[in-house]
Amino acid sequence: MMIFEELLRVLACPRCKEPLSLDEVGAASGGEEAETSGSGTLSCLGCALAYPIRDGVAELLASEASPWVKSGY
């Protein structure tokens, strides 16, 4: 198991403390690039916010969050 997967299990939304889910840029293509791109978002279903991941660093600040809209709807 990757270290990041273990970390994802303990991360929580700083606003409502609900678990976060990973939405990686390029993940839909299924390529290895998605795992190493270092970008995407950590999304919270509890308060519908998405926290950006930039250059491999999750920015878990309310000021950096944006409204989360699940694609496919």
C-alpha positions in Angstrom: 0.0 0.0 0.0 1.2 3.5 -0.8 2.0 5.9 2.0 -0.5 8.4 0.4 -3.3 5.9 0.6 -2.7 5.5 4.4 -2.5 9.3 4.8 -5.8 9.7 2.9 -7.5 7.4 5.4 -6.7 9.8 8.3 -7.2 13.2 6.5 -10.3 15.1 7.4 -12.0 18.2 6.1 -10.7 21.1 8.2 -14.2 22.7 8.2 -16.6 19.8 9.1 -14.1 16.9 9.9 -15.7 14.5 7.4 -13.4 12.2 5.4 -11.9 13.5 2.2 -11.8 11.7 -1.2 -9.1 12.0 -3.8 -10.0 13.3 -7.3 -6.8 13.2 -9.4 -6.4 15.1 -12.6 -6.2 12.5 -15.4 -7.4 9.7 -13.2 -10.2 8.9 -15.7 -7.6 7.9 -18.3 -6.3 5.2 -15.9 -2.7 6.0 -16.8 0.2 6.1 -14.4 0.5 9.9 -15.1 -2.5 10.4 -12.8 -0.7 8.8 -9.9 2.4 11.0 -10.3 0.9 14.3 -11.6 0.8 15.9 -8.2 -2.4 17.7 -9.0 -6.1 17.2 -8.3 -8.4 17.9 -5.4 -9.4 16.4 -2.0 -13.2 16.6 -1.9 -15.5 16.7 1.1 -19.0 15.3 0.7 -20.0 16.8 4.1 -19.7 20.4 3.2 -19.2 20.1 -0.6 -15.8 21.8 -0.7 -12.8 20.8 -2.8 -9.3 21.5 -1.6 -6.7 21.8 -4.3 -3.5 19.7 -4.6 -0.8 21.7 -6.2 2.7 20.2 -7.0 1.9 17.3 -4.7 0.9 19.4 -1.7 -2.7 19.4 -0.5 -3.8 23.0 0.5 -6.3 22.3 3.3 -7.2 25.9 3.9 -10.7 27.2 3.8 -9.5 30.2 1.8 -8.2 27.8 -0.9 -11.3 25.6 -1.1 -13.9 25.9 -3.9 -17.4 24.5 -4.2 -17.2 20.8 -5.1 -19.4 19.5 -8.0 -19.1 15.8 -8.8 -18.6 15.3 -12.5 -21.0 13.1 -14.4 -24.2 14.8 -13.2 
